[in-house]
Amino acid sequence: MNAVKKIFSILLATAVVVSLFSCAGKDVDENDPAALYKEAEEEIEDEHYQMALDKFRTVKNKFPYSKYAIDAQMRIADVYFLQESFAEAAQAYESFRDLHPKHERLPYAMYRIGKSYQQDTPGNIARDLTAAQKALDAYQEFIRRFPNTPEATVAKKDISELRKTLAEKELYIGNFYFKRDQPDAARNRFVKLLDAYPETMAAKEAKIKLDKLNKKTPQKPKKKEPDSNAGTE
């Protein structure tokens, strides 16, 4: 048993030494933006995302006027996305959009804003779905501006899913009030759902619940505002 442990320790030590030499062999000239950018791409392939981020940031900050700086900014957003840091990815793509409004990769950046927020949306509708609304807004703006891009077809499908999710959220809240015998609050949510997401399955259930509410407790008529001209000639 001791011999086996000794052999294992030797192998482990050898692996560590090889790893160290391997890393040392990846030194790159930090005064060469092309070499830094290439090295950052290789770090992504090896899934060394933090190292890739550091190198892309160096390219962007140290060589802001090089042809690699803008690409590095985009790749920073991509790395955040690969890391599943979706909120940071969305912000990075938004920054690219704002700083480079005429860049040829603007459609990609705008599509990825929506995708990042969508990926950041919780799976539980009881939680805050602000990210879902941001995703929906981003996708709609993307399709409005770039309707003929390949990503637009995917975005339309994602929009359908987001609308379904947001409708289910409204139904969830409406049912909360419905079950607690708060008809006015429930009615407001069901009406909002029907107005905003009429094509969804949630809207069908909301319509049924709304009809029940209206039969049980008819909506109170709004008070008529006094005529400001009454009594005047």
DRENNU-76020 format. One line per 10 residues: number of its first residue (from 1); for each residue x, y, z of N, C-alpha, C. Coordinates in nm, 4 decimals, decimal comma. Layout:
<rs>
NUM> X:Y:Z:X:Y:Z:X:Y:Z; ...
</rs>
This chain:
<rs>
1> 0,0839:-0,1205:0,0000:0,0000:0,0000:0,0000:0,0871:0,1251:0,0000; 0,1981:0,1243:0,0830:0,2871:0,2405:0,0898:0,3538:0,2652:-0,0450; 0,3873:0,1565:-0,1135:0,4517:0,1699:-0,2451:0,3565:0,2342:-0,3448; 0,2301:0,1948:-0,3377:0,1307:0,2532:-0,4277:0,1153:0,4023:-0,4005; 0,1102:0,4393:-0,2722:0,0989:0,5804:-0,2356:0,2195:0,6592:-0,2839; 0,3379:0,5979:-0,2736:0,4594:0,6673:-0,3159:0,4575:0,6930:-0,4666; 0,4149:0,5899:-0,5412:0,4075:0,6052:-0,6876:0,3066:0,7126:-0,7255; 0,1926:0,7111:-0,6558:0,0893:0,8117:-0,6823:0,1410:0,9522:-0,6553; 0,2167:0,9691:-0,5445:0,2714:1,1002:-0,5096:0,3702:1,1489:-0,6150; 0,4509:1,0556:-0,6659:0,5482:1,0927:-0,7697:0,4771:1,1376:-0,8963
11> 0,3745:1,0614:-0,9344:0,2984:1,0965:-1,0555:0,2303:1,2313:-1,0408; 0,1754:1,2555:-0,9219:0,1081:1,3832:-0,8965:0,2062:1,4980:-0,9039; 0,3221:1,4808:-0,8439:0,4242:1,5864:-0,8465:0,4703:1,6133:-0,9887; 0,4844:1,5071:-1,0665:0,5265:1,5224:-1,2064:0,4232:1,6013:-1,2865; 0,2966:1,5693:-1,2606:0,1884:1,6394:-1,3314:0,1889:1,7876:-1,2980; 0,2144:1,8203:-1,1723:0,2184:1,9611:-1,1307:0,3326:2,0337:-1,1992; 0,4500:1,9694:-1,2036:0,5670:2,0316:-1,2677:0,5409:2,0547:-1,4159; 0,4840:1,9536:-1,4820:0,4532:1,9672:-1,6248:0,3551:2,0811:-1,6476; 0,2550:2,0902:-1,5591:0,1550:2,1964:-1,5714:0,2180:2,3339:-1,5567; 0,3102:2,3454:-1,4612:0,3767:2,4739:-1,4384:0,4601:2,5150:-1,5588
21> 0,5348:2,4174:-1,6140:0,6163:2,4482:-1,7315:0,5282:2,4840:-1,8507; 0,4149:2,4156:-1,8591:0,3217:2,4436:-1,9689:0,2700:2,5847:-1,9602; 0,2322:2,6282:-1,8396:0,1817:2,7639:-1,8207:0,2904:2,8663:-1,8469; 0,4132:2,8317:-1,8024:0,5235:2,9255:-1,8218:0,5520:2,9444:-1,9695; 0,5244:2,8390:-2,0471:0,5507:2,8474:-2,1896:0,4516:2,9329:-2,2645; 0,3475:2,9809:-2,1954:0,2449:3,0604:-2,2606:0,2658:3,2106:-2,2428; 0,3839:3,2483:-2,1934:0,4121:3,3910:-2,1783:0,4024:3,4582:-2,3147; 0,3462:3,5802:-2,3142:0,3251:3,6508:-2,4393:0,3661:3,7959:-2,4219; 0,4085:3,8573:-2,5296:0,4506:3,9968:-2,5263:0,3283:4,0862:-2,5084; 0,3181:4,1509:-2,3924:0,2024:4,2351:-2,3636:0,2067:4,3681:-2,4373
31> 0,3113:4,3905:-2,5149:0,3180:4,5101:-2,5999:0,2732:4,4799:-2,7427; 0,2282:4,3597:-2,7649:0,1832:4,3177:-2,8978:0,0344:4,2826:-2,8897; -0,0540:4,3734:-2,9338:-0,1971:4,3468:-2,9208:-0,2432:4,2240:-2,9986; -0,1825:4,1984:-3,1135:-0,2205:4,0817:-3,1934:-0,1893:3,9528:-3,1186; -0,0704:3,9477:-3,0586:-0,0312:3,8278:-2,9838:-0,1195:3,8096:-2,8606; -0,1495:3,9185:-2,7931:-0,2370:3,9116:-2,6753:-0,3758:3,8627:-2,7127; -0,4279:3,9159:-2,8217:-0,5619:3,8775:-2,8665:-0,5647:3,7290:-2,9022; -0,4635:3,6832:-2,9749:-0,4546:3,5427:-3,0130:-0,4462:3,4547:-2,8887; -0,3686:3,4980:-2,7913:-0,3541:3,4208:-2,6683:-0,4868:3,4136:-2,5918; -0,5608:3,5241:-2,5918:-0,6905:3,5264:-2,5240:-0,7874:3,4279:-2,5889
41> -0,7848:3,4201:-2,7220:-0,8709:3,3252:-2,7919:-0,8339:3,1809:-2,7556; -0,7064:3,1561:-2,7398:-0,6629:3,0215:-2,7011:-0,7073:2,9892:-2,5587; -0,7085:3,0900:-2,4724:-0,7563:3,0684:-2,3359:-0,9046:3,0294:-2,3367; -0,9809:3,0894:-2,4278:-1,1225:3,0523:-2,4385:-1,1359:2,9062:-2,4795; -1,0551:2,8631:-2,5759:-1,0605:2,7234:-2,6211:-1,0297:2,6277:-2,5069; -0,9421:2,6700:-2,4156:-0,9057:2,5866:-2,3002:-0,9992:2,6083:-2,1815; -1,1014:2,6919:-2,2024:-1,1990:2,7256:-2,0983:-1,1353:2,7956:-1,9790; -1,0279:2,8683:-2,0049:-0,9656:2,9530:-1,9028:-1,0253:3,0937:-1,9177; -1,1501:3,1064:-1,8765:-1,2257:3,2270:-1,9087:-1,1733:3,3520:-1,8381; -1,1330:3,3383:-1,7138:-1,0838:3,4562:-1,6431:-0,9549:3,5076:-1,7052
51> -0,8671:3,4159:-1,7467:-0,7431:3,4571:-1,8120:-0,7736:3,5237:-1,9462; -0,8718:3,4713:-2,0158:-0,9116:3,5324:-2,1422:-0,9633:3,6739:-2,1195; -1,0462:3,6916:-2,0174:-1,0986:3,8249:-1,9861:-0,9860:3,9226:-1,9570; -0,8896:3,8785:-1,8773:-0,7776:3,9664:-1,8410:-0,7012:4,0117:-1,9648; -0,6808:3,9210:-2,0584:-0,6030:3,9547:-2,1783:-0,6825:4,0422:-2,2746; -0,8122:4,0139:-2,2880:-0,8944:4,1002:-2,3721:-0,9020:4,2415:-2,3125; -0,9108:4,2508:-2,1818:-0,9151:4,3832:-2,1182:-0,7851:4,4584:-2,1411; -0,6733:4,3869:-2,1358:-0,5444:4,4511:-2,1618:-0,5395:4,5056:-2,3038; -0,5872:4,4271:-2,3998:-0,5904:4,4731:-2,5388:-0,6775:4,5978:-2,5513; -0,7955:4,5940:-2,4900:-0,8908:4,7057:-2,5027:-0,8387:4,8332:-2,4365
61> -0,7801:4,8175:-2,3185:-0,7381:4,9354:-2,2416:-0,6008:4,9880:-2,2818; -0,5108:4,8985:-2,3164:-0,3729:4,9392:-2,3475:-0,3566:4,9811:-2,4932; -0,4419:4,9270:-2,5799:-0,4309:4,9576:-2,7235:-0,5676:5,0012:-2,7781; -0,6237:5,1095:-2,7242:-0,7608:5,1492:-2,7608:-0,7779:5,1876:-2,9071; -0,6684:5,2210:-2,9742:-0,6789:5,2637:-3,1132:-0,6352:5,1552:-3,2115; -0,6057:5,0369:-3,1594:-0,5679:4,9272:-3,2491:-0,6939:4,8618:-3,3055; -0,6783:4,7877:-3,4127:-0,7943:4,7217:-3,4743:-0,8477:4,6089:-3,3875; -0,7716:4,5708:-3,2850:-0,8138:4,4621:-3,1975:-0,8990:4,5093:-3,0795; -0,8987:4,6383:-3,0514:-0,9657:4,6880:-2,9313:-1,1164:4,6651:-2,9347; -1,1781:4,6963:-3,0494:-1,3236:4,6801:-3,0605:-1,3615:4,5319:-3,0549
71> -1,2824:4,4495:-3,1241:-1,3094:4,3057:-3,1205:-1,2933:4,2513:-2,9793; -1,1965:4,3032:-2,9071:-1,1748:4,2584:-2,7689:-1,2940:4,2935:-2,6814; -1,3519:4,4102:-2,7061:-1,4697:4,4487:-2,6284:-1,5856:4,3516:-2,6519; -1,6054:4,3134:-2,7766:-1,7098:4,2163:-2,8072:-1,6812:4,0816:-2,7428; -1,5551:4,0395:-2,7480:-1,5201:3,9085:-2,6942:-1,5312:3,9048:-2,5420; -1,5132:4,0185:-2,4776:-1,5340:4,0242:-2,3325:-1,6789:3,9874:-2,3004; -1,7702:4,0439:-2,3768:-1,9116:4,0097:-2,3582:-1,9358:3,8615:-2,3847; -1,8729:3,8091:-2,4905:-1,8897:3,6673:-2,5231:-1,8388:3,5768:-2,4111; -1,7271:3,6157:-2,3511:-1,6706:3,5340:-2,2426:-1,7621:3,5346:-2,1215; -1,8178:3,6500:-2,0894:-1,9154:3,6543:-1,9796:-2,0305:3,5580:-2,0082
81> -2,0749:3,5568:-2,1317:-2,1848:3,4678:-2,1701:-2,1432:3,3216:-2,1528; -2,0224:3,2873:-2,1960:-1,9726:3,1511:-2,1817:-1,9600:3,1116:-2,0351; -1,9278:3,2087:-1,9505:-1,9172:3,1844:-1,8065:-2,0540:3,1720:-1,7401; -2,1578:3,1987:-1,8164:-2,2950:3,2044:-1,7650:-2,3140:3,3196:-1,6665; -2,2330:3,4242:-1,6837:-2,2521:3,5491:-1,6099:-2,3386:3,6385:-1,6985; -2,4666:3,6033:-1,7069:-2,5518:3,6614:-1,8102:-2,5837:3,8091:-1,7875; -2,5975:3,8514:-1,6633:-2,6230:3,9929:-1,6370:-2,5048:4,0775:-1,6831; -2,3817:4,0294:-1,6532:-2,2608:4,1011:-1,6971:-2,2489:4,0982:-1,8488; -2,2865:3,9861:-1,9091:-2,2817:3,9761:-2,0553:-2,3759:4,0775:-2,1188; -2,4982:4,0872:-2,0661:-2,5956:4,1831:-2,1206:-2,5417:4,3246:-2,1138
91> -2,4827:4,3600:-2,0006:-2,4285:4,4952:-1,9848:-2,3132:4,5202:-2,0810; -2,2303:4,4180:-2,1023:-2,1164:4,4340:-2,1936:-2,1637:4,4489:-2,3383; -2,2631:4,3724:-2,3778:-2,3184:4,3875:-2,5140:-2,3866:4,5235:-2,5296; -2,4540:4,5696:-2,4255:-2,5172:4,7018:-2,4304:-2,4122:4,8113:-2,4452; -2,3004:4,7949:-2,3764:-2,1915:4,8920:-2,3878:-2,1374:4,8950:-2,5307; -2,1217:4,7773:-2,5906:-2,0754:4,7709:-2,7296:-2,1753:4,8411:-2,8209; -2,3035:4,8138:-2,8016:-2,4086:4,8775:-2,8828:-2,4016:5,0295:-2,8726; -2,3845:5,0791:-2,7517:-2,3859:5,2235:-2,7306:-2,2605:5,2914:-2,7854; -2,1473:5,2225:-2,7753:-2,0208:5,2823:-2,8194:-1,9968:5,2672:-2,9691; -2,0605:5,1692:-3,0309:-2,0347:5,1411:-3,1731:-2,1667:5,1239:-3,2489
101> -2,2454:5,2292:-3,2576:-2,3801:5,2184:-3,3161:-2,3833:5,1874:-3,4650; -2,2700:5,1979:-3,5333:-2,2669:5,1698:-3,6772:-2,1769:5,0516:-3,7122; -2,1342:4,9790:-3,6119:-2,0433:4,8667:-3,6359:-2,1156:4,7533:-3,7076; -2,0418:4,6811:-3,7908:-2,1021:4,5721:-3,8680:-2,1547:4,4593:-3,7797; -2,1046:4,4490:-3,6576:-2,1500:4,3435:-3,5664:-2,2561:4,3924:-3,4683; -2,3099:4,5096:-3,4936:-2,4151:4,5625:-3,4074:-2,5357:4,4678:-3,3992; -2,5839:4,4111:-3,5116:-2,6983:4,3183:-3,5011:-2,6707:4,2023:-3,4062; -2,5509:4,1466:-3,4148:-2,5141:4,0363:-3,3247:-2,5184:4,0813:-3,1796; -2,4615:4,1985:-3,1518:-2,4592:4,2492:-3,0147:-2,6001:4,2704:-2,9615; -2,6870:4,3260:-3,0443:-2,8239:4,3531:-2,9994:-2,9020:4,2234:-2,9776
111> -2,8787:4,1260:-3,0633:-2,9432:3,9952:-3,0431:-2,8960:3,9337:-2,9117; -2,7664:3,9451:-2,8846:-2,7103:3,8840:-2,7645:-2,7556:3,9547:-2,6365; -2,7917:4,0803:-2,6465:-2,8491:4,1479:-2,5301:-2,9759:4,0741:-2,4874; -3,0636:4,0510:-2,5843:-3,1867:3,9791:-2,5545:-3,1601:3,8388:-2,5026; -3,0682:3,7675:-2,5675:-3,0378:3,6304:-2,5273:-2,9793:3,6266:-2,3862; -2,8951:3,7223:-2,3529:-2,8338:3,7252:-2,2203:-2,9392:3,7467:-2,1118; -3,0274:3,8442:-2,1342:-3,1337:3,8671:-2,0363:-3,2275:3,7465:-2,0277; -3,2538:3,6834:-2,1407:-3,3395:3,5650:-2,1378:-3,2753:3,4541:-2,0545; -3,1466:3,4332:-2,0738:-3,0765:3,3307:-1,9979:-3,0692:3,3649:-1,8489; -3,0779:3,4934:-1,8178:-3,0720:3,5376:-1,6778:-3,2086:3,5335:-1,6103
121> -3,3115:3,4956:-1,6846:-3,4475:3,4912:-1,6305:-3,4658:3,3682:-1,5420; -3,5159:3,3848:-1,4210:-3,5386:3,2683:-1,3337:-3,6400:3,1724:-1,3933; -3,6267:3,0447:-1,3610:-3,7208:2,9460:-1,4090:-3,8502:2,9434:-1,3300; -3,8471:3,0045:-1,2118:-3,9642:3,0066:-1,1244:-4,0381:3,1390:-1,1425; -4,1646:3,1334:-1,1868:-4,2383:3,2572:-1,2135:-4,2712:3,3342:-1,0860; -4,2544:3,2713:-0,9701:-4,2794:3,3422:-0,8443:-4,1691:3,4429:-0,8152; -4,0565:3,4311:-0,8842:-3,9437:3,5220:-0,8610:-3,9541:3,6461:-0,9507; -3,8629:3,7384:-0,9285:-3,8603:3,8635:-1,0053:-3,8273:3,8330:-1,1517; -3,9144:3,8750:-1,2424:-3,8953:3,8490:-1,3845:-3,8576:3,9751:-1,4623; -3,7882:4,0662:-1,3962:-3,7417:4,1871:-1,4644:-3,6541:4,1524:-1,5842
131> -3,5701:4,0502:-1,5687:-3,4821:4,0103:-1,6792:-3,5626:3,9652:-1,8006; -3,6744:3,8991:-1,7772:-3,7586:3,8540:-1,8886:-3,8156:3,9723:-1,9654; -3,8594:4,0742:-1,8932:-3,9115:4,1936:-1,9600:-3,8020:4,2651:-2,0384; -3,6822:4,2705:-1,9809:-3,5696:4,3330:-2,0513:-3,5346:4,2531:-2,1771; -3,5406:4,1215:-2,1667:-3,5137:4,0368:-2,2837:-3,6165:4,0627:-2,3930; -3,7420:4,0695:-2,3532:-3,8490:4,0947:-2,4501:-3,8293:4,2293:-2,5187; -3,7997:4,3320:-2,4415:-3,7780:4,4656:-2,4983:-3,6589:4,4654:-2,5943; -3,5509:4,3967:-2,5533:-3,4297:4,3936:-2,6356:-3,4542:4,3202:-2,7670; -3,5233:4,2078:-2,7604:-3,5538:4,1325:-2,8825:-3,6433:4,2124:-2,9766; -3,7418:4,2793:-2,9224:-3,8326:4,3572:-3,0064:-3,7591:4,4709:-3,0763
141> -3,6678:4,5354:-3,0053:-3,5880:4,6420:-3,0668:-3,4955:4,5841:-3,1738; -3,4377:4,4683:-3,1451:-3,3497:4,4020:-3,2420:-3,4250:4,3683:-3,3710; -3,5431:4,3086:-3,3582:-3,6211:4,2711:-3,4760:-3,6691:4,3943:-3,5515; -3,7029:4,4988:-3,4787:-3,7465:4,6221:-3,5448:-3,6363:4,6784:-3,6341; -3,5135:4,6717:-3,5860:-3,4024:4,7307:-3,6597:-3,3391:4,6358:-3,7612; -3,3409:4,5071:-3,7295:-3,2732:4,4102:-3,8173:-3,3639:4,2892:-3,8437; -3,4751:4,3108:-3,9113:-3,5734:4,2022:-3,9285:-3,5290:4,0903:-4,0211; -3,4284:4,1153:-4,1041:-3,3903:4,0168:-4,2053:-3,2643:3,9383:-4,1705; -3,2158:3,9509:-4,0480:-3,0972:3,8766:-4,0073:-3,1344:3,7334:-3,9699; -3,0403:3,6400:-3,9793:-3,0697:3,5005:-3,9414:-3,1169:3,4878:-3,7965
151> -3,0617:3,5727:-3,7096:-3,0988:3,5639:-3,5678:-3,2421:3,6082:-3,5413; -3,3002:3,6830:-3,6337:-3,4353:3,7349:-3,6119:-3,5367:3,6225:-3,5989; -3,5178:3,5155:-3,6751:-3,6105:3,4011:-3,6670:-3,6059:3,3374:-3,5288; -3,4850:3,3221:-3,4764:-3,4692:3,2657:-3,3416:-3,5279:3,3599:-3,2381; -3,5039:3,4889:-3,2565:-3,5537:3,5883:-3,1615:-3,7063:3,5860:-3,1535; -3,7715:3,5644:-3,2662:-3,9180:3,5594:-3,2665:-3,9696:3,4428:-3,1829; -3,9021:3,3299:-3,1912:-3,9410:3,2147:-3,1094:-3,9166:3,2438:-2,9614; -3,8053:3,3098:-2,9334:-3,7745:3,3453:-2,7948:-3,8769:3,4443:-2,7401; -3,9208:3,5357:-2,8242:-4,0228:3,6323:-2,7825:-4,1506:3,5604:-2,7421; -4,1890:3,4598:-2,8197:-4,3089:3,3834:-2,7879:-4,2969:3,3178:-2,6506
161> -4,1803:3,2617:-2,6209:-4,1584:3,1978:-2,4910:-4,1594:3,3010:-2,3773; -4,1015:3,4156:-2,4020:-4,0973:3,5199:-2,3003:-4,2363:3,5745:-2,2707; -4,3148:3,5922:-2,3746:-4,4516:3,6399:-2,3552:-4,5330:3,5375:-2,2751; -4,5102:3,4114:-2,3027:-4,5769:3,3059:-2,2266:-4,5378:3,3137:-2,0793; -4,4096:3,3318:-2,0538:-4,3612:3,3389:-1,9159:-4,4186:3,4599:-1,8429; -4,4165:3,5749:-1,9074:-4,4675:3,6967:-1,8438:-4,6191:3,6890:-1,8234; -4,6898:3,6229:-1,9148:-4,8333:3,6041:-1,8969:-4,8618:3,5150:-1,7768; -4,7819:3,4102:-1,7623:-4,7991:3,3193:-1,6483:-4,7710:3,3910:-1,5162; -4,6794:3,4863:-1,5206:-4,6514:3,5657:-1,4010:-4,7743:3,6486:-1,3619; -4,8365:3,7137:-1,4594:-4,9560:3,7927:-1,4314:-5,0691:3,7044:-1,3799
171> -5,0827:3,5864:-1,4387:-5,1861:3,4934:-1,3937:-5,1583:3,4476:-1,2507; -5,0335:3,4231:-1,2216:-4,9933:3,3814:-1,0869:-5,0332:3,4873:-0,9834; -5,0066:3,6122:-1,0154:-5,0418:3,7201:-0,9225:-5,1927:3,7366:-0,9144; -5,2589:3,7305:-1,0302:-5,4041:3,7413:-1,0307:-5,4701:3,6318:-0,9486; -5,4205:3,5092:-0,9611:-5,4750:3,3974:-0,8831:-5,4502:3,4151:-0,7337; -5,3381:3,4757:-0,7008:-5,3079:3,5036:-0,5602:-5,4190:3,5890:-0,4986; -5,4566:3,6954:-0,5686:-5,5635:3,7826:-0,5184:-5,7003:3,7148:-0,5287; -5,7185:3,6369:-0,6353:-5,8462:3,5677:-0,6560:-5,8756:3,4725:-0,5395; -5,7747:3,3968:-0,4988:-5,7919:3,2996:-0,3907:-5,8115:3,3667:-0,2545; -5,7643:3,4892:-0,2433:-5,7750:3,5595:-0,1153:-5,8926:3,6578:-0,1130
181> -5,9833:3,6390:-0,2087:-6,1062:3,7177:-0,2145:-6,0775:3,8676:-0,2180; -5,9860:3,9054:-0,3072:-5,9568:4,0463:-0,3327:-5,9898:4,0728:-0,4792; -6,1186:4,0859:-0,5103:-6,1636:4,0879:-0,6509:-6,1077:4,2028:-0,7331; -6,0980:4,3207:-0,6751:-6,0494:4,4343:-0,7543:-5,9048:4,4147:-0,7975; -5,8204:4,3700:-0,7033:-5,6792:4,3468:-0,7355:-5,6651:4,2337:-0,8372; -5,7439:4,1276:-0,8196:-5,7388:4,0155:-0,9139:-5,7846:4,0600:-1,0519; -5,8935:4,1358:-1,0563:-5,9484:4,1825:-1,1834:-5,8451:4,2665:-1,2589; -5,7767:4,3528:-1,1885:-5,6763:4,4382:-1,2529:-5,5679:4,3546:-1,3208; -5,5250:4,2490:-1,2544:-5,4203:4,1631:-1,3105:-5,4717:4,0844:-1,4306; -5,5907:4,0322:-1,4210:-5,6464:3,9548:-1,5318:-5,6684:4,0429:-1,6546
191> -5,7158:4,1643:-1,6319:-5,7370:4,2575:-1,7435:-5,6029:4,2939:-1,8068; -5,5031:4,3178:-1,7240:-5,3697:4,3505:-1,7757:-5,3162:4,2356:-1,8611; -5,3355:4,1131:-1,8132:-5,2896:3,9950:-1,8871:-5,3583:3,9868:-2,0227; -5,4901:4,0029:-2,0231:-5,5660:3,9935:-2,1479:-5,5264:4,1016:-2,2471; -5,4946:4,2188:-2,1974:-5,4538:4,3287:-2,2851:-5,3146:4,3055:-2,3434; -5,2236:4,2562:-2,2588:-5,0833:4,2463:-2,3003:-5,0495:4,1162:-2,3723; -5,1117:4,0048:-2,3309:-5,0734:3,8740:-2,3854:-5,1967:3,7925:-2,4251; -5,2800:3,8441:-2,5130:-5,4089:3,7791:-2,5444:-5,3956:3,6433:-2,6118; -5,2809:3,6156:-2,6733:-5,2654:3,4909:-2,7497:-5,2228:3,3727:-2,6631; -5,1927:3,3953:-2,5361:-5,1365:3,2907:-2,4514:-5,2440:3,2043:-2,3859
201> -5,2024:3,0853:-2,3412:-5,2919:2,9970:-2,2672:-5,3314:3,0613:-2,1341; -5,2394:3,1354:-2,0753:-5,2693:3,2024:-1,9491:-5,3853:3,3003:-1,9660; -5,3945:3,3625:-2,0839:-5,5029:3,4581:-2,1093:-5,6387:3,3885:-2,1088; -5,6424:3,2652:-2,1595:-5,7688:3,1917:-2,1591:-5,8175:3,1659:-2,0170; -5,7245:3,1273:-1,9291:-5,7625:3,1049:-1,7896:-5,8018:3,2360:-1,7227; -5,7303:3,3417:-1,7546:-5,7621:3,4728:-1,6967:-5,9022:3,5178:-1,7373; -5,9392:3,4893:-1,8618:-6,0736:3,5267:-1,9098:-6,1817:3,4530:-1,8304; -6,1596:3,3253:-1,8044:-6,2562:3,2468:-1,7263:-6,2692:3,3027:-1,5853; -6,1542:3,3333:-1,5230:-6,1564:3,3869:-1,3872:-6,2207:3,5260:-1,3847; -6,1940:3,6033:-1,4868:-6,2510:3,7377:-1,4926:-6,4027:3,7321:-1,5063
211> -6,4523:3,6399:-1,5873:-6,5976:3,6238:-1,6019:-6,6611:3,5842:-1,4687; -6,5938:3,4970:-1,3951:-6,6451:3,4567:-1,2640:-6,6505:3,5755:-1,1683; -6,5466:3,6556:-1,1728:-6,5427:3,7735:-1,0852:-6,6541:3,8708:-1,1195; -6,6734:3,8924:-1,2469:-6,7742:3,9900:-1,2892:-6,9161:3,9437:-1,2553; -6,9385:3,8127:-1,2552:-7,0702:3,7607:-1,2170:-7,0907:3,7681:-1,0657; -6,9832:3,7390:-0,9951:-6,9928:3,7366:-0,8490:-6,9903:3,8757:-0,7888; -6,8978:3,9562:-0,8335:-6,8825:4,0928:-0,7813:-6,8648:4,1861:-0,8997; -6,9734:4,2371:-0,9561:-6,9633:4,3276:-1,0713:-6,8695:4,4441:-1,0419; -6,7972:4,4830:-1,1446:-6,7016:4,5915:-1,1287:-6,7739:4,7209:-1,0932; -6,7194:4,7889:-0,9941:-6,7800:4,9142:-0,9511:-6,7623:5,0201:-1,0591
221> -6,8706:5,0900:-1,0940:-6,8564:5,1955:-1,1960:-6,7702:5,3090:-1,1422; -6,6932:5,3656:-1,2320:-6,6086:5,4765:-1,1906:-6,6933:5,5989:-1,1603; -6,6520:5,6702:-1,0568:-6,7249:5,7909:-1,0199:-6,7109:5,8953:-1,1296; -6,8251:5,9560:-1,1634:-6,8233:6,0574:-1,2678:-6,7632:6,1860:-1,2138; -6,6680:6,2376:-1,2869:-6,6036:6,3612:-1,2447:-6,7012:6,4777:-1,2619; -6,7066:6,5671:-1,1658:-6,7953:6,6829:-1,1787:-6,7569:6,7706:-1,2974; -6,8556:6,8220:-1,3658:-6,8328:6,9080:-1,4812:-6,7768:7,0408:-1,4331; -6,6565:7,0693:-1,4753:-6,5901:7,1928:-1,4298:-6,6602:7,3172:-1,4820; -6,7437:7,2981:-1,5875:-6,8131:7,4146:-1,6443:-6,9564:7,4310:-1,5900; -6,9943:7,3375:-1,4993:-7,1307:7,3434:-1,4466:-7,1562:7,4753:-1,3738
231> -7,2731:7,5334:-1,4019:-7,3099:7,6564:-1,3325:-7,2529:7,7814:-1,3961; -7,1797:7,7632:-1,5068:-7,1227:7,8798:-1,5730:-7,1991:7,9096:-1,7002; -7,1954:8,0257:-1,7433:-7,2640:8,0684:-1,8667:-7,1628:8,0987:-1,9745
</rs>
